[in-house]
Amino acid sequence: MTDLVSIQHVSHSFGPTKVLDDVSLNLPPDSYTVLLGPSGSGKTTLLSILGGFLAPEQGRVLIKGADCTAMAPAKRPTATVFQDYALFPHMTIGGNVGFGLRMKGVAKAERDAKARAMLEVVGLAAAFERKPHQLSGGQRQRVALARALVVEPAVLLLDEPLGALDLKLRRQMQDELKAIQKRVGTAFIHVTHDQEEAMALADHVVVMNHGRIEDQGDPERVYARPATRFTATFMGESTIVPGTVLDGMIDTALGRFPAPHDAREVAIRPEHVSLGGALAGAVTDVVYQGSFKRVTARVNGVDLLARLPAETKVTPGETVSLAIDPAHVIVLKD
C-alpha cells in the first residue's frame, strides 16, 4: 500500500531549542493516527508543518506522493480543526460549513447542498440556519469538523479538538469522531496529550518525546509491549523496577522474570497485579475510581501499584498478599 503521508527527516528549532529532531513517519490512507506526547514533545509543531503553517528547517513532507514542504496551507490537500473551532459568529452554520467551498469559487447552490450533506454526516442536519452561539460546545466542534471535511481533504489534521470539552462530552465526541472517520474514509491525524483519548481513537499511535518518535504502532501493542521506558510510563501507569540479568532471568525486588541479556528494568501494569499471591505488601494508599480501586502497597521497598476490583475491602495500613502475572511483565532495555 502506498503511503498517503511521508514525513522525511524533518527537524525544526525555535531559537536555541530543537523541537523536532530528524523525525520520519509514514502513514497509510484511511488511518486514524494520534500524535501523543507531553507538552514540548513536538507533536503540535509537527502538525503545523503538515498543515503548511510552518516550514521545517530540514526535511520534506510528501502527501499523495507530492512534495508539499513549501506549499501554502490553502494549496495542499489538508484541512485543520483547531481547539477553539474558529467559527464565524455572524454566519449561519450552513455558511460556516460552506466557507471553504466559497473560497474555492463553488456556486452557492452547490456549496449549500454539500454543506447540508456534511452536516447530516455529523448529525447536525437541522442546524443549517442557526448561528454558532445557539449550539453547545460539542455541536460547535462537529460544525468545525464538517467545515474541514466538506472540502474533501486527503488528510484531516486535528489539534487537540476535544481539549475544551468536559469529560462526559469528550468521551461522547471520541466515539463520534471515530465513527465519522470510518464513514468518510479520510485519514485523520490527531494531536493530544491524553493517553486514554489516544487509545480510544487511534488505529496508529505515535508517541513523541523531546522532538523524537519514541514508539509507534497499534495502540494495543504500544501499551502492552512498549519499545522504551518513556512509552511504558507515559502510556498508562506502571511500576518500574530495576534488576540484574543472569541465565536468561532478571532478578528484581518483586521476583524473577524471563529477560534478554541487555534488560535493565521491568514495568508492571497495575491491572496485572492481583490479590492472593506470595508478595506481602503494606497498603499505603487506596483511591476509589468507580469501576476499580487504585491501590499502592509497599513491597520489598517498592511502591507497587495495583488495580483491584471496586468491591475489594482494603484500607491503608493493612498488609495484603499480592501476585504479579509474569506473562504481562514488560521488560525494558533502556
C-alpha positions as CSV (number, residue, x, y, z in Angstrom):
1,M,0.0,0.0,0.0
2,T,1.4,3.4,-1.0
3,D,1.8,5.8,2.0
4,L,-0.5,8.8,2.0
5,V,1.8,10.9,4.1
6,S,5.5,10.6,4.2
7,I,7.5,12.8,6.6
8,Q,11.2,12.5,5.8
9,H,13.9,13.6,8.3
10,V,12.1,16.7,9.5
11,S,13.9,18.9,12.0
12,H,12.9,22.3,13.4
13,S,14.1,24.7,16.1
14,F,12.7,27.7,17.9
15,G,15.7,29.8,18.7
16,P,18.2,27.5,20.5
17,T,15.6,24.9,21.3
18,K,15.3,22.0,18.9
19,V,11.6,20.9,18.9
20,L,11.8,18.3,16.1
21,D,14.9,16.2,15.7
22,D,15.1,14.1,12.5
23,V,11.5,12.9,12.5
24,S,10.5,10.4,9.8
25,L,7.0,8.9,9.7
26,N,4.9,7.2,7.0
27,L,1.1,7.0,7.3
28,P,-1.3,4.9,5.1
29,P,-4.6,6.1,3.7
30,D,-7.8,5.7,5.7
31,S,-5.9,5.6,9.0
32,Y,-6.7,7.4,12.3
33,T,-3.3,8.4,13.6
34,V,-2.8,10.1,17.0
35,L,0.4,12.0,17.8
36,L,0.7,11.6,21.6
37,G,3.1,13.2,24.0
38,P,3.6,15.7,26.8
39,S,3.8,19.4,26.3
40,G,7.0,20.3,24.5
41,S,7.3,16.9,22.8
42,G,7.0,18.4,19.3
43,K,3.6,17.0,18.3
44,T,1.9,20.3,17.6
45,T,4.9,21.6,15.7
46,L,4.8,18.5,13.5
47,L,1.1,19.0,12.9
48,S,1.7,22.7,11.9
49,I,4.4,21.5,9.4
50,L,1.9,19.0,8.0
51,G,-0.7,21.8,7.6
52,G,1.7,24.2,6.0
53,F,1.6,26.8,8.8
54,L,5.3,26.2,9.5
55,A,8.1,25.4,7.1
56,P,10.7,22.9,8.6
57,E,14.3,23.9,8.7
58,Q,15.2,20.5,7.4
59,G,13.4,17.6,5.7
60,R,10.4,17.1,3.4
61,V,6.7,16.4,3.7
62,L,5.1,14.4,0.9
63,I,1.3,14.0,0.7
64,K,-0.1,11.7,-2.0
65,G,3.4,11.5,-3.4
66,A,3.7,15.3,-4.0
67,D,6.3,17.4,-2.2
68,C,4.2,19.8,-0.1
69,T,7.1,21.1,2.1
70,A,6.9,24.7,0.7
71,M,3.3,24.6,-0.3
72,A,0.9,27.1,1.3
73,P,-1.9,25.7,3.5
74,A,-4.6,26.6,1.0
75,K,-2.8,24.7,-1.8
76,R,-2.1,21.4,0.0
77,P,-4.7,18.6,0.3
78,T,-5.2,19.1,4.1
79,A,-7.7,20.8,6.4
80,T,-7.3,21.6,10.0
81,V,-9.7,21.6,13.0
82,F,-8.4,23.7,15.9
83,Q,-9.2,23.5,19.6
84,D,-11.1,26.8,19.6
85,Y,-13.2,25.8,16.5
86,A,-12.8,29.4,15.0
87,L,-16.3,29.6,13.7
88,F,-17.6,32.9,12.2
89,P,-20.2,34.2,14.8
90,H,-22.0,36.3,12.2
91,M,-22.5,33.5,9.8
92,T,-25.1,30.7,9.9
93,I,-23.9,27.1,10.5
94,G,-24.5,26.5,6.8
95,G,-22.4,29.5,5.9
96,N,-19.6,28.4,8.2
97,V,-19.5,24.8,6.8
98,G,-19.6,26.1,3.2
99,F,-17.0,28.8,3.7
100,G,-14.1,26.8,2.3
101,L,-16.1,25.9,-0.8
102,R,-16.9,29.6,-1.2
103,M,-13.2,30.4,-1.2
104,K,-12.7,27.8,-3.9
105,G,-15.3,29.5,-6.1
106,V,-18.1,26.9,-5.7
107,A,-21.5,28.3,-6.6
108,K,-23.9,28.9,-3.7
109,A,-26.4,26.2,-4.6
110,E,-23.7,23.6,-4.8
111,R,-21.9,24.6,-1.6
112,D,-25.2,24.7,0.3
113,A,-26.1,21.3,-0.9
114,K,-22.7,19.9,0.1
115,A,-22.8,21.8,3.5
116,R,-26.2,20.2,4.2
117,A,-24.9,16.8,3.3
118,M,-21.9,17.1,5.5
119,L,-24.0,18.5,8.4
120,E,-26.1,15.3,8.1
121,V,-22.9,13.2,8.3
122,V,-22.0,14.9,11.7
123,G,-25.6,14.7,13.0
124,L,-26.5,18.4,12.7
125,A,-28.8,18.5,9.6
126,A,-31.3,20.7,11.5
127,A,-28.7,23.3,12.4
128,F,-28.2,24.7,8.9
129,E,-29.9,28.1,9.6
130,R,-28.7,28.5,13.2
131,K,-25.8,30.7,14.5
132,P,-22.8,29.3,16.4
133,H,-23.9,30.8,19.7
134,Q,-27.1,28.7,19.5
135,L,-25.1,25.5,19.7
136,S,-23.4,23.6,22.5
137,G,-19.7,23.2,22.7
138,G,-19.9,19.6,21.3
139,Q,-22.1,20.8,18.4
140,R,-19.7,23.6,17.5
141,Q,-16.9,21.1,17.5
142,R,-18.9,19.0,15.0
143,V,-19.6,22.1,12.8
144,A,-15.8,22.7,12.7
145,L,-15.3,19.1,11.7
146,A,-18.0,19.4,8.9
147,R,-16.4,22.6,7.6
148,A,-13.0,20.9,7.4
149,L,-14.4,17.7,5.7
150,V,-16.7,19.4,3.2
151,V,-13.6,20.5,1.1
152,E,-12.7,16.8,0.8
153,P,-9.1,16.9,2.1
154,A,-6.8,13.9,1.7
155,V,-5.8,14.4,5.3
156,L,-7.7,16.0,8.2
157,L,-5.5,17.5,10.9
158,L,-7.0,17.9,14.4
159,D,-5.1,20.0,17.0
160,E,-6.4,18.9,20.4
161,P,-10.0,19.3,19.2
162,L,-11.6,17.9,22.4
163,G,-9.5,19.8,24.9
164,A,-12.1,22.4,25.7
165,L,-14.9,19.8,26.4
166,D,-15.9,18.3,29.8
167,L,-15.1,14.6,30.4
168,K,-18.6,13.2,29.5
169,L,-18.8,15.2,26.3
170,R,-15.2,14.4,25.4
171,R,-15.9,10.7,25.6
172,Q,-19.0,11.1,23.6
173,M,-17.1,13.0,20.9
174,Q,-14.4,10.4,20.8
175,D,-17.0,7.8,19.8
176,E,-18.4,10.2,17.2
177,L,-15.0,11.2,15.7
178,K,-14.1,7.6,15.2
179,A,-17.4,6.8,13.6
180,I,-17.2,9.8,11.3
181,Q,-13.7,8.9,10.3
182,K,-14.8,5.4,9.3
183,R,-17.8,6.8,7.4
184,V,-15.9,9.4,5.3
185,G,-12.7,7.4,4.9
186,T,-10.4,10.4,5.2
187,A,-7.1,10.0,7.0
188,F,-7.2,11.7,10.4
189,I,-4.0,12.9,12.2
190,H,-5.0,14.0,15.8
191,V,-2.8,15.6,18.4
192,T,-3.4,15.0,22.1
193,H,-1.6,14.6,25.4
194,D,-4.4,12.4,26.7
195,Q,-3.4,8.7,26.7
196,E,-7.0,7.5,27.1
197,E,-8.1,9.6,24.2
198,A,-5.3,8.2,22.0
199,M,-6.2,4.6,22.8
200,A,-9.9,5.3,22.3
201,L,-9.5,6.8,18.8
202,A,-6.3,5.6,17.1
203,D,-5.5,2.7,15.0
204,H,-2.0,4.0,14.9
205,V,-0.4,5.8,17.9
206,V,2.8,7.8,17.6
207,V,4.4,8.6,21.0
208,M,6.7,11.6,20.9
209,N,9.2,13.0,23.4
210,H,11.7,15.8,23.2
211,G,11.2,16.1,19.4
212,R,11.7,12.5,18.6
213,I,9.4,9.5,18.0
214,E,9.8,7.1,20.9
215,D,7.4,4.4,19.7
216,Q,4.6,3.9,17.2
217,G,2.2,1.2,16.2
218,D,-1.3,-0.1,17.0
219,P,-2.4,1.0,20.5
220,E,-2.6,-2.5,21.9
221,R,1.0,-3.3,21.0
222,V,2.3,0.1,22.2
223,Y,0.6,-0.2,25.5
224,A,1.2,-3.9,26.2
225,R,4.8,-4.1,24.8
226,P,6.2,-0.5,24.7
227,A,9.5,-0.1,23.0
228,T,11.0,2.3,25.5
229,R,10.9,3.2,29.2
230,F,9.3,6.6,28.4
231,T,6.5,4.9,26.5
232,A,5.9,2.4,29.3
233,T,5.5,5.3,31.8
234,F,3.6,7.7,29.6
235,M,1.1,5.2,28.1
236,G,-0.8,4.4,31.3
237,E,0.7,3.7,34.7
238,S,3.5,1.3,35.5
239,T,5.6,0.3,38.4
240,I,9.2,0.4,37.2
241,V,11.7,-1.9,39.0
242,P,15.4,-2.3,38.2
243,G,17.0,-5.7,38.1
244,T,20.0,-7.8,37.2
245,V,20.0,-10.4,34.4
246,L,21.6,-13.8,34.9
247,D,20.9,-17.0,32.9
248,G,18.0,-15.6,31.0
249,M,16.2,-14.2,34.0
250,I,16.1,-10.7,35.5
251,D,16.2,-10.6,39.3
252,T,14.1,-7.8,40.8
253,A,12.7,-6.9,44.3
254,L,9.4,-8.2,43.0
255,G,10.5,-11.5,41.6
256,R,12.4,-13.2,38.8
257,F,11.2,-12.9,35.2
258,P,12.4,-14.1,31.8
259,A,14.5,-11.4,30.1
260,P,17.2,-10.9,27.4
261,H,20.8,-10.3,28.5
262,D,20.5,-6.5,27.9
263,A,17.5,-5.9,30.1
264,R,17.8,-3.3,32.8
265,E,14.3,-2.9,34.3
266,V,10.8,-4.3,34.3
267,A,7.5,-2.5,34.1
268,I,4.4,-3.9,35.7
269,R,0.9,-2.6,34.8
270,P,-1.4,-2.2,37.8
271,E,-4.1,-4.3,36.2
272,H,-1.7,-7.3,36.1
273,V,-1.4,-7.3,39.9
274,S,-4.0,-9.3,41.9
275,L,-4.7,-10.4,45.4
276,G,-3.7,-13.8,46.8
277,G,0.0,-14.2,45.9
278,A,3.3,-14.6,47.7
279,L,4.2,-10.9,47.9
280,A,3.4,-9.2,51.2
281,G,2.7,-5.5,50.9
282,A,1.8,-2.8,53.3
283,V,-1.0,-0.7,51.8
284,T,-0.1,3.0,51.8
285,D,-2.9,4.4,49.6
286,V,-6.3,3.5,48.3
287,V,-8.2,5.6,45.7
288,Y,-11.8,4.6,44.7
289,Q,-12.2,5.2,41.0
290,G,-15.7,3.8,40.3
291,S,-15.0,0.6,38.4
292,F,-11.9,-0.2,40.4
293,K,-9.7,0.7,43.3
294,R,-6.2,2.1,42.7
295,V,-4.1,0.6,45.5
296,T,-0.4,1.4,46.4
297,A,1.4,-1.2,48.5
298,R,5.0,-1.2,49.7
299,V,6.5,-4.5,48.7
300,N,10.2,-5.1,49.4
301,G,11.0,-1.4,49.3
302,V,9.0,-0.9,46.0
303,D,5.7,1.1,45.8
304,L,3.7,-1.4,43.7
305,L,0.5,-0.1,42.0
306,A,-2.5,-2.5,41.7
307,R,-5.9,-2.0,40.1
308,L,-8.2,-4.1,42.2
309,P,-12.0,-4.8,41.9
310,A,-14.1,-1.9,43.2
311,E,-15.7,-4.1,45.9
312,T,-12.3,-5.1,47.4
313,K,-12.1,-4.4,51.1
314,V,-8.7,-2.8,51.7
315,T,-7.6,0.1,53.8
316,P,-4.2,2.0,54.3
317,G,-2.1,0.4,57.0
318,E,-3.1,-3.2,56.4
319,T,-1.0,-5.9,54.9
320,V,-2.2,-7.7,51.7
321,S,-0.9,-10.6,49.7
322,L,-0.3,-9.8,46.0
323,A,0.6,-11.7,42.9
324,I,2.1,-10.4,39.6
325,D,1.1,-12.1,36.3
326,P,4.6,-12.9,34.8
327,A,3.1,-13.2,31.2
328,H,2.4,-9.5,31.2
329,V,5.6,-8.2,32.8
330,I,7.2,-5.7,30.4
331,V,11.0,-6.0,30.0
332,L,12.8,-2.7,29.4
333,K,16.3,-2.4,27.9
334,D,16.9,1.4,28.2
